[in-house]
Amino acid sequence: MANRTSQFSGQDPNDRFVDLAERLGLARTTGVIDPTVVREVIKTAPDVASAKQSVAEHIANRSTLTKDLAMGVVNDSFARIGGDKAALSDPSKAANAVSADATAAAQTFSGNLVLSDPVMLGPGARMAGAAVMGLGLIMSIGLVSTLSATATNWAYGALGGLGLGCLIGAAILIMGYKNVTITGSGSPTGN
């Protein structure tokens, strides 16, 4: 039988986590929304409502913003440059405003997770902690599924954050990291 070694042998656990995130597509970066393309989207629209809709769809397809958040960005950008008529009369100005606002909104929410000092906790402590975190994850999934269609994005975000926190907490307890640093900035609405 051949001697097999893991592709991760001798590699730092943090590097393995970053590699895994990249392979799973979780390490997504947000690019700049090109104003020349946005200008063409505005020009091809027959009226203001369809222009806003098309630009919001364009932004949502090319950034981390949802279609609703992108529509809010478009509305705010159009209002900032003088309203809907001004946006249609000067598509370049509107495109530059929308591009700048959408790029800023898509990049304002960020986070970082640093795991260090691997140490194994006792099996009972790891199992109890992971069970509590798993219960929190299951509860947040259950609560998200019962929210009505009129629930705010903050409700979904809070329960999603709770679930993600529980999932990360359980993974940290199971893997046995002693020091964890989680940092973040911004808000889901870009404000």
Steps between C-alpha positions, in 0.01 A plus 500: 500500500635842404575759761244777457544843644234763524523799272464708816775337707727760652267783393376754751131449593424864412639447150285189464191700600576776246563237231170328581309831490647578157415154367141526625457847350453662840793739453309713252631847426290788381610686191424850385175551311601640159324834437522466119297179513251657742463797262411263215247322720336836580504609134330184373213521751175645362398677824618582852343199672655249261833686516505470877398135482764416238778682684404332830509157331836584342645597839354195678650268237846653535532566872415357839190723526154350472258637242306689771814661641618585149162664427545713814845605380362592156212702651737687734749568219234632264359724776847629586568622145168679464231236457377262232480757219858612562616139494338434161615830351864444607562123508876548548453698820243248624726207412797650684286565810345152495836334440670682787212439742458133406871428528514670842187320623626160385833546676390648831412173673801284569630257756808302591548185707844415640553165673822437689659288771342161436445321830272211576234550763366206693258282304210576734548875477530489121190284464290714738606824335443368149156369605400845632626664181321242288177567688542874433558431131189281476292759684614782271422292189156422642431865579614616155264252337206636699556869416233657286559663164467840667791440739783749472844421368629563851292209633646268240846642556482465878383139485748422223778657708393297804500182293837579344643584841376171641642309203839670536491451879428129464777461242746681726407284798525180300832598340632622835636849430594695810508854360242634257481856371193607301490850355255673270380837382200657334138393482299286255331814363828681435423776752 
